[in-house]
Amino acid sequence: MLLFSHELLSGKIDGENRLFELKAIPLAGSLHLFSFPSGKILEPGTDYHVVKTNIILEVPPPVGTRLKATFLMDESSGKTT
């Protein structure tokens, strides 16, 4: 297994966009998302949903927000993007 720690999600933070991307598919149940500068831990199923490497937020983050993820990837599931 590979650990991705504090990965900055890719995607435009403009107050409207809700779609962001990870570099790899996270192992089920291993993903933790953080919003900075607030320090909020986002809750799966409530604040966001995961579809492969895509993260879909329920509410677009405001301009100036940074979204970071920590997760595990099963090396047999494929390569990183």
N, C-alpha and C positions, 0 to 999 in steps of 0.2 A: 504494500500500500504506500501511496505517496501522500504527504501532508502539504497542503497549500495553506499558508498562514498569512493573514492580513492582505490577501489579494485585493487590489483595487479593481472593482468591477468596471467593465468598459460600457460606455453608453453616455449619451448626452444628458447632462443635468441642467435643464432649462425651465423647471417648474411645470412642464407638461409631459415629458417622456416618462413612461413607466416600464420600459423594456431595457434590461441590462444583460450583460453576458459574462460568464465565467470562462476561464481558460480550459476547463475540463469538466466532465460530468461528475458531480459529487456522488459519493457512496450514500445510499439512502440513509437518512437520519443523521448524517454527519455535518450538515451545513449549518453554520452560524453566521448571520449577517449583522453587521454593525453600521450605524449611521453616525457620522461625525460632522460637526463638532458636538452634537447633542449627547453622543455616547449611548444612544438608545440601541438595545438589542431587539432586532426585528423578529417577530413570531411567525413561523411557517403556518400557512393556511389562514392566517389572520392578516398579516402585513404583506405577505408575498406568496407566490407559487413558483415551483420549479418545473421546467420542461427541458430535459437534457441539460444544455449549458445555459439556457435562458432563464432569467429571473424576471418575473412579472410582478411589479409592486401594485398594491391596491390603491395607493395614493402617490402621485409623483413627488419626488423629493424637491424641496426648494433649492433655488440657485445657491451655490456655495456649499452644498452638502457633499460629503465624500462617503461612498459606500464601500465597505470592506468585507471580505468573506474569509472564513477559515473552514476548511473541509478536507475530507479524505477522498482519495480516488483509488479505485481498484485498478492496478496496472494492467490487468487482463481486459479491462473495459475499453481500451483503446488509447490513442495518443492524445496529447493536449493540443488545443487549437492555437 
